[in-house]
Amino acid sequence: MVKIISMSMDEKLLEEVEKMKEELNFSGRSELIRSGLKLLVEDRKSRENIKGKVECIILVMHNKKAENDVTNIKHKFEDIIQTQIHNNLRGEKCMEIFVLYGEAEKVKEFYTLLQTNRKIDNVKLMIA
């Protein structure tokens, strides 16, 4: 059974959705958003399957205004952070690379806290 939902997004994101819809030849915004949500669900499922000790990289993109949030989160995970690289990008953007080694559950917790923080633009997890 198909359910109809409504959602809010700012103008900038809507412009990106429209642009992607055209570039990727989706028939409508709903089809594009469904496709994106399926990728997010698949990503979550693959993370759920990691167990034991893992080596991975977390890439974080954020505005400089989010620096304190990132710092507060990372301090809780210093035991699994092997290396951190911070780079100031053009404008007010920053990029952080975290090289991690530790228990999968702790890695997932770190990733989830970063990903669910509204001030952080983008978070990617790559497992070795």
Backbone bond lengths (Angstrom), bond angles and torsions (degrees), N, CA, C in turn:
res aa  C-N    CA-C-N  psi(-1)  N-CA   C-N-CA  omega(-1)  CA-C   N-CA-C  phi
1 M - - - 1.444 - - 1.526 109.39 -
2 V 1.293 116.93 129.32 1.459 123.31 -179.45 1.520 109.26 -89.49
3 K 1.321 116.17 132.95 1.465 121.72 176.64 1.521 108.53 -113.66
4 I 1.284 115.93 143.54 1.460 121.86 177.08 1.517 107.98 -98.33
5 I 1.334 115.48 130.40 1.465 120.67 176.51 1.525 108.13 -124.83
6 S 1.301 116.19 159.39 1.461 119.80 173.51 1.516 107.47 -114.25
7 M 1.309 116.48 155.18 1.459 119.53 178.97 1.524 109.86 -146.77
8 S 1.306 114.31 157.55 1.461 121.21 179.27 1.513 109.08 -109.33
9 M 1.323 116.26 145.34 1.460 121.58 172.18 1.514 108.26 -154.24
10 D 1.335 114.72 152.46 1.455 117.71 -179.56 1.534 109.66 -75.05
11 E 1.331 114.95 166.05 1.471 121.09 -175.26 1.526 112.27 -59.57
12 K 1.336 116.78 -38.73 1.461 120.76 -178.43 1.529 110.66 -62.44
13 L 1.328 116.87 -45.46 1.460 120.20 179.20 1.524 110.87 -66.51
14 L 1.319 117.31 -40.10 1.467 120.58 178.15 1.535 110.71 -61.34
15 E 1.327 116.90 -39.66 1.468 120.45 177.09 1.532 110.42 -61.65
16 E 1.338 116.18 -41.25 1.470 120.19 178.28 1.527 111.05 -64.91
17 V 1.330 116.66 -40.54 1.466 121.32 178.32 1.523 109.48 -61.23
18 E 1.318 116.83 -46.72 1.468 121.11 179.60 1.527 111.16 -61.25
19 K 1.316 115.74 -43.07 1.461 120.98 -179.80 1.530 110.43 -62.78
20 M 1.329 116.92 -46.03 1.469 120.84 179.33 1.519 111.54 -65.42
21 K 1.323 116.47 -38.58 1.467 120.77 178.97 1.517 109.89 -56.53
22 E 1.318 116.11 -45.44 1.460 120.92 -179.54 1.532 111.39 -70.19
23 E 1.329 116.65 -47.20 1.466 121.09 -176.98 1.532 112.17 -62.95
24 L 1.335 116.74 -39.46 1.461 121.17 -176.12 1.519 113.00 -94.85
25 N 1.335 115.40 2.03 1.467 122.09 175.60 1.534 113.63 61.90
26 F 1.329 116.87 39.45 1.469 120.65 172.65 1.521 108.20 -77.61
27 S 1.323 116.65 148.45 1.461 119.81 -178.07 1.531 112.30 -73.20
28 G 1.335 116.92 -23.59 1.463 120.32 179.59 1.518 110.99 -165.36
29 R 1.323 115.71 172.82 1.463 120.81 179.88 1.525 111.17 -63.83
30 S 1.323 116.76 -38.72 1.467 119.74 -179.10 1.524 111.12 -59.03
31 E 1.329 116.62 -43.17 1.470 120.37 179.87 1.531 110.26 -62.81
32 L 1.329 117.52 -42.61 1.461 122.15 178.52 1.533 110.68 -62.96
33 I 1.319 117.28 -46.99 1.464 121.49 -178.27 1.526 110.03 -65.37
34 R 1.336 118.75 -41.02 1.472 121.25 176.06 1.524 110.70 -59.29
35 S 1.325 116.62 -43.57 1.459 121.33 179.47 1.528 110.69 -61.79
36 G 1.321 116.74 -44.35 1.468 121.14 177.99 1.519 112.33 -63.22
37 L 1.316 116.68 -40.20 1.462 120.30 178.86 1.529 111.20 -67.06
38 K 1.318 117.15 -36.69 1.466 120.00 176.81 1.525 110.78 -62.18
39 L 1.332 117.21 -40.86 1.467 120.83 176.83 1.525 111.17 -62.55
40 L 1.321 116.53 -40.38 1.463 121.06 178.81 1.528 110.80 -64.33
41 V 1.320 116.98 -41.90 1.470 121.52 178.09 1.529 110.14 -64.16
42 E 1.332 117.73 -44.47 1.464 121.33 178.10 1.527 111.24 -61.54
43 D 1.323 117.47 -40.32 1.457 122.45 178.18 1.524 110.53 -61.80
44 R 1.317 116.25 -45.01 1.472 120.27 178.83 1.520 111.22 -62.32
45 K 1.322 116.57 -43.38 1.464 120.44 -179.90 1.526 111.46 -63.02
46 S 1.320 117.79 -40.04 1.468 119.80 179.56 1.530 110.60 -67.50
47 R 1.326 118.25 -34.94 1.472 121.30 176.48 1.512 111.11 -67.37
48 E 1.321 116.96 -36.75 1.467 120.28 -179.07 1.520 111.63 -62.76
49 N 1.326 117.28 -26.54 1.461 121.30 -175.77 1.519 114.36 -83.78
50 I 1.337 118.67 -9.50 1.466 118.42 179.43 1.523 109.02 -77.55
51 K 1.332 114.27 139.78 1.466 120.47 -177.23 1.526 109.24 -140.60
52 G 1.338 115.99 161.54 1.462 121.00 176.29 1.514 112.47 71.64
53 K 1.321 115.06 -157.09 1.469 120.97 178.57 1.518 109.18 -79.54
54 V 1.330 116.46 135.92 1.458 121.34 179.89 1.523 110.43 -132.99
55 E 1.334 114.21 151.16 1.456 121.88 171.32 1.514 106.36 -112.52
56 C 1.312 116.32 132.21 1.457 118.84 -176.82 1.521 110.93 -157.96
57 I 1.320 113.39 173.83 1.462 122.32 175.14 1.518 107.75 -125.27
58 I 1.319 116.47 137.55 1.463 121.68 170.31 1.528 106.89 -117.37
59 L 1.321 115.12 124.39 1.456 122.57 178.10 1.524 108.13 -104.50
60 V 1.329 116.88 128.19 1.464 122.02 -176.21 1.526 109.30 -126.14
61 M 1.328 115.95 130.98 1.466 121.89 174.44 1.526 106.91 -116.76
62 H 1.340 116.08 131.75 1.465 118.97 -179.30 1.514 110.92 -155.19
63 N 1.304 114.64 162.63 1.444 122.64 173.38 1.524 107.83 -76.54
64 K 1.322 117.31 151.26 1.468 120.59 179.53 1.530 112.04 -56.54
65 K 1.322 116.57 -27.35 1.465 120.17 179.49 1.527 112.17 -66.40
66 A 1.329 117.94 -16.96 1.464 121.66 -179.60 1.527 112.14 -93.10
67 E 1.314 117.16 2.43 1.469 121.34 -175.22 1.525 112.81 -54.81
68 N 1.331 117.12 -43.85 1.465 119.72 -179.89 1.523 111.94 -64.13
69 D 1.315 117.66 -36.77 1.462 120.96 178.21 1.527 110.40 -63.13
70 V 1.324 116.21 -46.08 1.465 120.61 -179.96 1.529 109.61 -62.41
71 T 1.316 116.63 -44.80 1.470 121.22 -179.76 1.519 110.87 -61.18
72 N 1.320 117.85 -45.58 1.468 121.04 179.66 1.522 112.06 -61.74
73 I 1.318 116.64 -39.10 1.468 120.20 179.14 1.525 109.95 -69.45
74 K 1.325 117.34 -47.36 1.471 120.10 -173.83 1.523 112.46 -64.71
75 H 1.323 118.56 -30.21 1.462 120.66 -179.60 1.526 112.09 -63.04
76 K 1.314 117.52 -25.10 1.469 121.26 178.52 1.532 111.90 -76.46
77 F 1.344 117.18 -9.83 1.457 120.81 -172.73 1.529 112.65 -127.35
78 E 1.328 116.37 24.08 1.461 119.62 -178.36 1.525 112.65 -61.22
79 D 1.329 117.37 -24.43 1.468 120.56 -179.68 1.528 113.20 -70.56
80 I 1.333 118.41 -20.02 1.469 120.21 178.52 1.531 112.58 -109.73
81 I 1.329 117.98 -9.18 1.465 121.14 179.40 1.527 108.87 -82.65
82 Q 1.341 115.62 114.73 1.460 121.72 177.83 1.523 110.90 -85.58
83 T 1.328 115.50 -41.05 1.463 122.29 -177.79 1.515 108.68 -147.63
84 Q 1.332 115.80 143.86 1.455 120.55 172.21 1.513 108.05 -133.88
85 I 1.325 114.54 132.16 1.466 120.74 176.30 1.524 107.02 -118.98
86 H 1.317 115.72 127.59 1.472 121.21 176.68 1.521 107.33 -115.31
87 N 1.324 115.88 132.40 1.455 120.12 178.74 1.521 109.55 -133.41
88 N 1.325 116.20 130.50 1.463 120.83 173.76 1.522 108.08 -82.82
89 L 1.305 115.75 125.88 1.450 121.54 179.00 1.520 109.29 -98.26
90 R 1.301 116.56 -178.94 1.470 120.30 177.79 1.513 110.37 -62.24
91 G 1.301 114.53 152.88 1.459 119.04 -179.93 1.514 109.82 69.74
92 E 1.281 115.70 -138.91 1.467 121.74 -177.25 1.530 112.34 -105.91
93 K 1.324 117.65 23.00 1.463 121.85 -175.09 1.528 111.44 -97.56
94 C 1.335 114.68 150.92 1.461 122.80 174.93 1.517 109.00 -131.12
95 M 1.331 114.81 153.03 1.449 121.18 173.73 1.523 107.54 -127.02
96 E 1.329 115.75 134.16 1.464 121.31 177.64 1.519 107.94 -123.69
97 I 1.323 115.35 137.80 1.458 120.97 173.65 1.523 106.72 -120.33
98 F 1.321 115.77 124.57 1.458 122.01 176.93 1.522 108.37 -112.22
99 V 1.326 116.81 123.73 1.455 121.83 171.97 1.519 105.86 -99.10
100 L 1.331 115.88 121.90 1.457 121.18 -172.86 1.524 112.24 -119.55
101 Y 1.325 115.66 148.61 1.455 122.26 168.83 1.522 106.44 -142.95
102 G 1.331 115.59 120.93 1.455 118.85 179.98 1.504 111.54 172.89
103 E 1.321 114.56 -172.26 1.463 121.12 -179.63 1.526 110.17 -63.87
104 A 1.306 114.68 137.88 1.470 121.45 -177.67 1.526 111.51 -55.09
105 E 1.311 117.38 -40.53 1.473 120.18 -178.63 1.522 111.49 -61.50
106 K 1.315 116.45 -39.45 1.465 119.81 179.89 1.536 110.63 -71.32
107 V 1.323 117.21 -38.56 1.461 121.44 176.00 1.521 109.99 -60.74
108 K 1.334 116.59 -45.59 1.466 120.72 179.69 1.521 111.29 -62.72
109 E 1.326 116.68 -38.46 1.473 120.24 178.81 1.528 110.77 -64.20
110 F 1.332 117.13 -44.55 1.466 122.28 177.84 1.529 110.16 -59.68
111 Y 1.326 116.16 -49.23 1.461 121.91 179.94 1.531 111.00 -58.89
112 T 1.309 116.86 -45.96 1.469 121.42 -177.65 1.528 111.37 -63.18
113 L 1.319 117.55 -42.52 1.466 120.13 178.68 1.526 111.63 -62.72
114 L 1.321 116.38 -39.74 1.466 119.57 177.27 1.524 110.89 -68.19
115 Q 1.325 115.94 -46.36 1.464 120.81 -175.16 1.529 112.51 -65.35
116 T 1.307 117.83 -33.51 1.462 120.54 -176.41 1.523 113.64 -89.77
117 N 1.331 117.43 -2.26 1.453 120.71 177.30 1.528 108.85 -78.36
118 R 1.301 117.72 119.65 1.470 122.68 -175.12 1.521 113.89 -66.54
119 K 1.330 117.43 -19.06 1.467 120.09 -179.36 1.532 112.00 -82.68
120 I 1.331 117.18 -14.59 1.460 121.67 -178.05 1.523 108.35 -93.14
121 D 1.337 116.23 130.19 1.464 121.41 -174.45 1.517 113.54 -74.04
122 N 1.340 117.02 -46.45 1.455 119.66 -171.48 1.517 109.59 -153.55
123 V 1.334 116.23 140.80 1.461 122.31 177.86 1.526 108.08 -136.96
124 K 1.319 116.77 130.14 1.473 121.86 177.59 1.519 108.56 -126.44
125 L 1.320 115.43 137.13 1.460 122.66 176.84 1.522 108.32 -113.98
126 M 1.338 115.77 127.82 1.468 121.81 176.71 1.510 108.05 -126.19
127 I 1.320 116.59 118.91 1.459 122.48 -177.26 1.517 109.64 -98.42
128 A 1.337 116.06 132.45 1.477 120.78 -179.28 1.520 110.19 -70.74
